[in-house]
Amino acid sequence: MSGFDRRSVLQGLGGLGSLALLGKHAVEEADAASTATAVSEEARSVEAGLELFATKWAAGGPVITATRFGRFLVNQTYNLHVVQPETDDDADGQADPSRSYTMTLATGGAEVTPGTDPTAHAELAMDEADWEATLYGDFTGLAPILGGRTYPNKDDANTLVGLVLVMYVLAHVPHPDEDPRFTAETLEGFFQRGGVPECEGEPSSFATVERAQGDPAGEVRERAFGTNDAPDLTREFAEWVEALSYDQLGDEQVALAKEQLKNLLGCMVAGGATAPGRTFCESTVGFSDGDATVVGFGDASPHEAAMANSYLCQVLEWEDFTNLAHSGAAIIPAALAAAEAASDGGQPVTGEELLTAIVAGNEVLARTSQFMTDLTNTGQALPLHQVQTPLVAGKLLELGAGELQDAVGIAATQPQLTSIPAWTAEGKGMVTADPTGAGVRAALLARDGLSGRRDLLESPLGYCYRVSDVRSPRDMWAAVDDLATEGSPVDEWGFRREQYFNKRYPCDGFTTTAVQAMLNVREQLREAGVDPTDPSNVESIRVHMNLPMASTATMFNEADDAVLDRVLDEDQPDWTYIALLFGGRYPLAAALLHGELTDRQYERSAIADPRVRELWPRFDEAPDLGVGVLGAQVSVTTSDGGPFRSAVGIDDTAVGGGATYESYVQCIRRDVNGRGRDDIETYTADSKFRQTARRLPEGKREAVLNRIDRLEGRPVTSLLALL
């Protein structure tokens, strides 16, 4: 944003700026504070929590209105129901009735009144304990939904998920905790960094403002008259993918494609060493017949090999993402399986052809993620893989543009959305495995003459509109308006280094900065002579979370260590280590105790370590607007002093200065995978492959890396033969 930037928005609106000033003063006075800021358990009530939320909305509402998600919340009326247990507190012989309130959120404030409004936009019913936990910040508002204790209507899902997440976030402004210093630190950081940190090229948070700046006439015209002007998305993607050639790729795109190939092949090897990975792949090669490689397990049909390899990539959450979406776990398995299918009995697919298809898939994914991200479909839940995988596979099968449209139409005929509660069980790997297998199968069917609807992506009842809450067909244009089939293929690549991140740690991607911060603090403790492996040395662990991490860190554990019992209980096979990949406390505790976070920390012995339970209640977590899109700060106080503190992925440029990071991904790529501002990456794709594929003999590992580095001019089958 230029002229009217994000910091100006926050400073000009004043509400949160006032809270930040309050925080700065609180830091100076915190040690002298004699009273706690917490709301005691006895004083809590749903009614008081709703009123407190309404008060805070008056400060935060104007900011939220301007964000890309503001449309789901602002100018909405909600009927909120407090479901009562079967009690009879007034002893009248009748069960106590449930209580209901109407809440209206507007740009300038919120109003809560008793009763219901028959014209309300959405209804939400939760029991008293869940309302209080959400309103007072005990755990994310996603937890009651994922726990099956409240059932939002499908049409209301985006607005209600947004509402309970904002309730959880605003509960921590100020933080309703017994430690006023934590509140003070959170708000001071917000103040010192001048509001929400900004990184050039990050997801467009203030989308409403940016649309008005970029095309004021178009925005006004759409607001006044509406629009039905959509691009021919399916055709334009297909024509571009067919025309793209290796000699049109930049050196950066070729290098990134090779890095992604190394990254995901290593993830396949690591995934194959897990119990669910072995079960899945042994089953697949048992029921499938074909000559495509399932890495480490044998052969299967092309689409089922793609499915199995994608599962291996996914089962440890150790892969990567491009722009807003996870990418390699779908693109690389689809490309390898299609390359083998195309080489079967014909001219072998070359390294150049494979790399071109990988780049094409990442570019399509980066562009579609911009308009398909909404509140419930984001990150791993972003349903894009039925778009790019048939194009990747079809490119290698040498389909023409029309056949590529058929392939997309076939793959997208039956849209696949993930069920987030499934992410506690071994079936979670299907989040990419199923659509990847479907994409390769669709390309094979299109090659053999089966037709698919050729405008299915952009159709108002087609794929994009079925799986995501697309704001307007006008938003689709940015995905294709600079694609060219001759000369330079794009004005600017979406698949570029500033927008690609190779995950260093197996955990939710939004938690990686917190893990790195914890490891940094661990080194500080060691230098100070404090043993980080002994929980008795730790008094408190404070985690300042980015907002996406805040939404997932307690969604399965509700800040309760009972999740460890569920994972270890053999009578609950649908609760596995996979639930802990999305649990903020477990990855951080494991990193502090072991000095690393790898697949080893998700083995049963590590999860059962009693020291994890000792550390669990010493965590204090809060969403912090000041750490930005993906940043985090961790502070550890010991019995001998502290806090020992590390902030990672935060652009702390002074107000008025230019952002020192070139993209939001770079905010974490430098600080997690490198040495910070000197932009030297120390954790490269090669080093990750050596770590994730450590079970392969060293000679084989180096042979794979060397073959990928020199892939041009060689058949892809020669690479797969090494595995």
Disulfide bonds with the S-S distance in Angstrom:
Cys199-Cys667 2.11
